[in-house]
Amino acid sequence: MITMGNSIDQNHRNITLLAITWPIFIELLLQMIMGSTDTIMLSHISDDIVAAVGVANQLVFFCILIFSFTATGTAVLISQYLGAGLREGAKKAAAISLSINLIIGLIVSCLMIIFKGPLLELFHLKDHLASIGYEYLSIVGGTLFLQAILVTVSSILRANGFTKEAMFVSISMNVIHLVGNSLVIYGLFGFPELGVEGVAISTAFSRASALIIGFILMYKRLPITIKWEDFLNFDLTIIRKILKVGIPAAGEQICYNTSQMAMTAITAILGAAALSTRVYTWNIMSFIMLFGLALGQGTQILIGYRVGAGNYEDAYRQLYKSLKPSFVISIFVSILIAIFREDLMSLFTNNKEIIETGSTLLLLCLILEPGRTFNLIGVNSLRATGDAAFTVKMGILSMWGLAVPISYILGIHFGLGLAGVWTAFIVDEWFRGIVMFFRWKSRAWEKKVLVVEQKAKTVSS
């Protein structure tokens, strides 16, 4: 068992940050582009459908967030098992997480069908918009269990180092969805124009197709085959380890989303033009964020391998290795966007006030984005070790203790407007990044590693 472990560890040790990160970046980029394309295509039906589906998707995205806590915990645990050379443990973690998310997905799908009416009423939609939302959620909400399993399969592939395969699954889903939308929206090749019902069917079909592709790749690539009995073997020790990382990770994301909603509400006080400026500027900023997100996820996988293998020194140095290219890329892209800021804002609107304000915000990104990258690398590195509880505590403290109140104080009370809100973003990201960095330097995370006990038992046996 020890010999096999050393061999597996060597295989995963040779994976570079670039090799594991670029497919993640392409996957995230295509998801963003396809999301925008989806909205544009829906707008050809009617603005009402765009509005209704947009509201309904807020509920769908929240459900996907619920599924992600199992997937995140699984990715960290599998990477540590693989680093330790414990294939059997990695297989058990993969099987258990798929079973858990299937159960959660089925429950959520049922709840979405049963309570779609009351849930949509929370948004105070007009009757004709609500009816569109009901129709959409009946299909998309009812098949959310497919997304629950798909999220998990993709995480398993990435954790095993198969980021290209995970990228292919995502590309397949988006392409199938794009083709499906084209058929049912524009009535191509004699297909009936089914409106929102067709879009919902296209969404469900693309997820089902991607899930099949994902399972094929998973069984083809994984070193040990998951058997049917593995899905029914609910090892409580493994479940606790998955939840130890997954629940805080989900909590942190929920905290971020809710704080963003609060800051959007603060922006709304400034008026409709401010809201539009925020949306346009955020869309441009998202392309800078992609690099940090991809490098953060890649770093998480690599550090997971290293701490699982007991190579704490290599793990410690990996954060510094990841920070260097992350800073360089984020600063370079921020400068590029700052140079063409007015041209970029002009792609969205002709309103001079919005262009001028948005251009100022994009200049502030020269300070904001390096801090965000700093934070993303730090959070993902700590999460990879199992030290996820610390990141969520600091997230709550910073997002709600600094970002939200500062955005109101500077933006509203002192009249700085969106520049005040963006200053709050800067304070939040840099504060969390610095705190995560010093947490990493303290090496307190070494006591949080998930597979130490399991590894010791295996070696001793």
LINHULIN-V90544 format. One record per backbone hydrogen bond with DSSP energy under -1.0 kcal/mol. CO is the residue of the C=O (numbers start at 1). NH is the residue of the N-H. E is the energy in kcal/mol with one decimal. If there is no record, write none. Layout:
# LINHULIN-V90544
co:CO nh:NH e:E
co:CO nh:NH e:E
This chain:
# LINHULIN-V90544
co:1 nh:5 e:-2.0
co:2 nh:6 e:-2.2
co:3 nh:7 e:-1.9
co:4 nh:8 e:-2.3
co:5 nh:9 e:-2.5
co:6 nh:10 e:-1.9
co:7 nh:11 e:-1.7
co:8 nh:12 e:-2.1
co:9 nh:13 e:-1.9
co:10 nh:14 e:-1.2
co:16 nh:20 e:-1.7
co:17 nh:21 e:-1.7
co:18 nh:22 e:-2.2
co:21 nh:25 e:-2.4
co:22 nh:26 e:-2.4
co:23 nh:27 e:-2.4
co:24 nh:28 e:-2.5
co:25 nh:29 e:-2.8
co:26 nh:30 e:-2.6
co:27 nh:31 e:-2.0
co:28 nh:32 e:-1.9
co:29 nh:33 e:-2.5
co:30 nh:34 e:-3.0
co:31 nh:35 e:-2.0
co:32 nh:36 e:-1.8
co:33 nh:37 e:-2.4
co:34 nh:38 e:-2.7
co:35 nh:39 e:-1.6
co:36 nh:40 e:-2.2
co:37 nh:41 e:-2.5
co:38 nh:42 e:-2.2
co:39 nh:43 e:-1.8
co:41 nh:44 e:-1.1
co:42 nh:45 e:-1.8
co:42 nh:46 e:-1.6
co:46 nh:50 e:-1.5
co:47 nh:51 e:-2.3
co:48 nh:52 e:-2.9
co:49 nh:53 e:-2.9
co:50 nh:54 e:-2.0
co:51 nh:55 e:-2.1
co:52 nh:56 e:-2.5
co:53 nh:57 e:-2.6
co:56 nh:60 e:-1.7
co:57 nh:61 e:-3.2
co:58 nh:62 e:-1.6
co:59 nh:63 e:-1.8
co:60 nh:64 e:-2.2
co:61 nh:65 e:-1.8
co:62 nh:66 e:-1.4
co:63 nh:67 e:-1.8
co:64 nh:68 e:-1.6
co:67 nh:71 e:-1.5
co:68 nh:72 e:-3.1
co:69 nh:73 e:-1.8
co:70 nh:74 e:-2.3
co:71 nh:75 e:-2.3
co:72 nh:76 e:-2.0
co:73 nh:77 e:-2.3
co:74 nh:78 e:-3.1
co:75 nh:79 e:-2.0
co:76 nh:80 e:-1.9
co:77 nh:81 e:-2.5
co:78 nh:82 e:-2.8
co:79 nh:83 e:-2.1
co:80 nh:84 e:-1.9
co:81 nh:86 e:-3.1
co:82 nh:85 e:-1.1
co:85 nh:87 e:-1.1
co:86 nh:90 e:-1.9
co:87 nh:91 e:-2.6
co:88 nh:92 e:-2.4
co:89 nh:93 e:-2.4
co:90 nh:94 e:-2.1
co:91 nh:95 e:-2.5
co:92 nh:96 e:-2.8
co:93 nh:97 e:-2.2
co:94 nh:98 e:-1.9
co:95 nh:99 e:-2.0
co:96 nh:100 e:-2.8
co:97 nh:101 e:-2.5
co:98 nh:102 e:-1.7
co:99 nh:103 e:-2.2
co:100 nh:104 e:-2.7
co:101 nh:105 e:-2.7
co:102 nh:106 e:-2.4
co:103 nh:107 e:-2.1
co:104 nh:108 e:-2.8
co:105 nh:109 e:-2.6
co:106 nh:110 e:-2.1
co:107 nh:111 e:-2.4
co:108 nh:112 e:-2.5
co:109 nh:113 e:-1.8
co:110 nh:114 e:-2.6
co:111 nh:115 e:-3.0
co:115 nh:119 e:-2.3
co:116 nh:120 e:-2.1
co:117 nh:121 e:-1.9
co:120 nh:123 e:-1.6
co:121 nh:124 e:-1.5
co:126 nh:130 e:-2.9
co:127 nh:131 e:-2.2
co:128 nh:132 e:-1.1
co:129 nh:133 e:-2.3
co:130 nh:134 e:-2.6
co:131 nh:135 e:-1.9
co:132 nh:136 e:-2.2
co:133 nh:137 e:-2.8
co:134 nh:138 e:-1.9
co:136 nh:140 e:-2.6
co:141 nh:144 e:-1.2
co:143 nh:146 e:-1.6
co:144 nh:148 e:-2.1
co:145 nh:149 e:-1.8
co:146 nh:150 e:-2.3
co:147 nh:151 e:-2.7
co:148 nh:152 e:-1.2
co:149 nh:153 e:-2.6
co:150 nh:154 e:-2.4
co:151 nh:155 e:-1.8
co:152 nh:156 e:-2.3
co:153 nh:157 e:-2.3
co:154 nh:158 e:-2.4
co:155 nh:159 e:-2.6
co:156 nh:160 e:-1.5
co:157 nh:162 e:-2.6
co:158 nh:161 e:-2.2
co:161 nh:163 e:-1.3
co:162 nh:166 e:-1.8
co:163 nh:167 e:-2.2
co:164 nh:168 e:-2.3
co:165 nh:169 e:-2.1
co:166 nh:170 e:-2.0
co:167 nh:171 e:-2.8
co:168 nh:172 e:-2.6
co:169 nh:173 e:-2.2
co:170 nh:174 e:-2.3
co:171 nh:175 e:-2.7
co:172 nh:176 e:-2.6
co:173 nh:177 e:-2.3
co:174 nh:178 e:-2.3
co:175 nh:179 e:-2.7
co:176 nh:180 e:-2.7
co:177 nh:181 e:-2.7
co:178 nh:182 e:-2.2
co:179 nh:183 e:-2.1
co:180 nh:184 e:-2.2
co:181 nh:185 e:-2.6
co:182 nh:186 e:-1.6
co:184 nh:194 e:-1.1
co:188 nh:191 e:-2.2
co:192 nh:194 e:-1.0
co:194 nh:197 e:-1.0
co:195 nh:199 e:-1.9
co:196 nh:200 e:-2.2
co:197 nh:201 e:-2.3
co:198 nh:202 e:-2.7
co:199 nh:203 e:-2.2
co:200 nh:204 e:-2.4
co:201 nh:205 e:-2.9
co:202 nh:206 e:-2.3
co:203 nh:207 e:-1.8
co:204 nh:208 e:-2.2
co:205 nh:209 e:-2.6
co:206 nh:210 e:-2.4
co:207 nh:211 e:-2.1
co:208 nh:212 e:-1.9
co:209 nh:213 e:-2.2
co:210 nh:214 e:-2.8
co:211 nh:215 e:-2.4
co:212 nh:216 e:-2.2
co:213 nh:217 e:-2.4
co:214 nh:218 e:-2.5
co:215 nh:219 e:-2.6
co:216 nh:220 e:-1.6
co:217 nh:221 e:-2.4
co:218 nh:222 e:-2.4
co:232 nh:234 e:-1.3
co:233 nh:235 e:-1.6
co:235 nh:239 e:-2.3
co:236 nh:240 e:-2.5
co:237 nh:241 e:-1.6
co:238 nh:242 e:-2.3
co:239 nh:243 e:-2.5
co:240 nh:244 e:-1.8
co:242 nh:246 e:-3.0
co:243 nh:247 e:-1.9
co:245 nh:249 e:-2.0
co:246 nh:250 e:-2.5
co:247 nh:251 e:-2.7
co:248 nh:252 e:-2.5
co:249 nh:253 e:-1.8
co:250 nh:254 e:-2.7
co:251 nh:255 e:-2.4
co:252 nh:256 e:-2.2
co:253 nh:257 e:-2.7
co:254 nh:258 e:-2.7
co:255 nh:259 e:-2.2
co:256 nh:260 e:-2.3
co:257 nh:261 e:-1.9
co:258 nh:262 e:-2.1
co:259 nh:263 e:-2.2
co:260 nh:264 e:-2.0
co:261 nh:265 e:-2.2
co:262 nh:266 e:-1.9
co:263 nh:267 e:-2.1
co:264 nh:268 e:-2.1
co:267 nh:270 e:-1.4
co:268 nh:271 e:-1.2
co:271 nh:275 e:-1.6
co:272 nh:276 e:-2.5
co:273 nh:277 e:-2.4
co:274 nh:278 e:-2.4
co:275 nh:279 e:-2.3
co:276 nh:280 e:-2.6
co:277 nh:281 e:-2.7
co:278 nh:282 e:-2.6
co:279 nh:283 e:-2.0
co:280 nh:284 e:-1.6
co:281 nh:285 e:-2.6
co:282 nh:286 e:-1.8
co:284 nh:287 e:-1.1
co:285 nh:288 e:-1.2
co:285 nh:289 e:-2.1
co:286 nh:290 e:-1.6
co:289 nh:293 e:-2.8
co:290 nh:294 e:-2.7
co:291 nh:295 e:-2.6
co:292 nh:296 e:-2.3
co:293 nh:297 e:-2.3
co:294 nh:298 e:-2.4
co:295 nh:299 e:-2.4
co:296 nh:300 e:-2.0
co:297 nh:301 e:-1.7
co:298 nh:302 e:-2.1
co:299 nh:303 e:-2.7
co:300 nh:304 e:-2.0
co:301 nh:305 e:-1.9
co:302 nh:306 e:-1.9
co:303 nh:307 e:-2.8
co:304 nh:308 e:-1.9
co:305 nh:309 e:-1.6
co:306 nh:311 e:-2.5
co:310 nh:312 e:-1.6
co:311 nh:315 e:-2.2
co:312 nh:316 e:-2.7
co:313 nh:317 e:-2.3
co:314 nh:318 e:-1.6
co:317 nh:321 e:-2.2
co:318 nh:322 e:-2.4
co:319 nh:323 e:-2.2
co:320 nh:324 e:-1.5
co:322 nh:326 e:-1.6
co:323 nh:327 e:-2.8
co:324 nh:328 e:-2.1
co:325 nh:329 e:-2.7
co:326 nh:330 e:-2.4
co:327 nh:331 e:-2.5
co:328 nh:332 e:-2.3
co:329 nh:333 e:-2.8
co:330 nh:334 e:-2.1
co:331 nh:335 e:-2.4
co:332 nh:336 e:-2.3
co:333 nh:337 e:-2.5
co:334 nh:338 e:-2.3
co:335 nh:339 e:-2.2
co:336 nh:340 e:-1.6
co:340 nh:344 e:-2.5
co:341 nh:345 e:-2.3
co:342 nh:346 e:-1.9
co:345 nh:348 e:-1.4
co:345 nh:349 e:-1.4
co:351 nh:355 e:-2.4
co:352 nh:356 e:-2.6
co:353 nh:357 e:-2.5
co:354 nh:358 e:-2.9
co:355 nh:359 e:-2.1
co:356 nh:360 e:-1.6
co:357 nh:361 e:-2.0
co:358 nh:362 e:-2.2
co:359 nh:363 e:-1.4
co:360 nh:364 e:-1.7
co:363 nh:366 e:-1.7
co:364 nh:367 e:-1.7
co:364 nh:368 e:-2.3
co:365 nh:369 e:-2.2
co:368 nh:372 e:-2.1
co:369 nh:373 e:-2.6
co:370 nh:374 e:-2.4
co:371 nh:375 e:-2.2
co:372 nh:376 e:-2.8
co:373 nh:377 e:-2.5
co:374 nh:378 e:-1.9
co:375 nh:379 e:-3.0
co:376 nh:380 e:-2.2
co:377 nh:381 e:-1.9
co:378 nh:382 e:-2.3
co:379 nh:383 e:-2.6
co:380 nh:384 e:-1.9
co:382 nh:387 e:-2.1
co:386 nh:388 e:-1.0
co:388 nh:392 e:-1.7
co:389 nh:393 e:-1.8
co:390 nh:394 e:-2.3
co:391 nh:395 e:-1.9
co:392 nh:396 e:-2.5
co:393 nh:397 e:-2.2
co:394 nh:398 e:-2.7
co:395 nh:399 e:-3.0
co:396 nh:400 e:-1.9
co:397 nh:401 e:-1.2
co:398 nh:402 e:-1.7
co:398 nh:403 e:-2.5
co:399 nh:404 e:-2.2
co:402 nh:406 e:-2.6
co:403 nh:407 e:-2.2
co:404 nh:408 e:-1.6
co:405 nh:409 e:-2.8
co:406 nh:410 e:-2.9
co:407 nh:411 e:-1.7
co:408 nh:412 e:-2.1
co:408 nh:413 e:-2.1
co:409 nh:414 e:-2.1
co:410 nh:416 e:-2.6
co:411 nh:417 e:-1.9
co:416 nh:419 e:-1.1
co:417 nh:421 e:-1.4
co:418 nh:422 e:-2.8
co:419 nh:423 e:-1.7
co:420 nh:424 e:-1.5
co:421 nh:425 e:-1.7
co:422 nh:426 e:-2.2
co:423 nh:427 e:-2.4
co:424 nh:428 e:-2.4
co:425 nh:429 e:-2.6
co:426 nh:430 e:-2.4
co:427 nh:431 e:-2.3
co:428 nh:432 e:-2.4
co:429 nh:433 e:-2.4
co:430 nh:434 e:-2.5
co:431 nh:435 e:-2.4
co:432 nh:436 e:-2.8
co:433 nh:437 e:-2.0
co:434 nh:438 e:-2.2
co:435 nh:439 e:-2.1
co:436 nh:440 e:-2.3
co:437 nh:441 e:-2.4
co:438 nh:442 e:-1.7
co:443 nh:446 e:-1.4
co:444 nh:447 e:-1.5
co:445 nh:448 e:-1.8
co:451 nh:455 e:-2.6
co:452 nh:456 e:-2.3
co:453 nh:457 e:-2.3
co:454 nh:458 e:-2.0
co:455 nh:459 e:-2.7
co:456 nh:460 e:-2.5
co:457 nh:461 e:-1.4
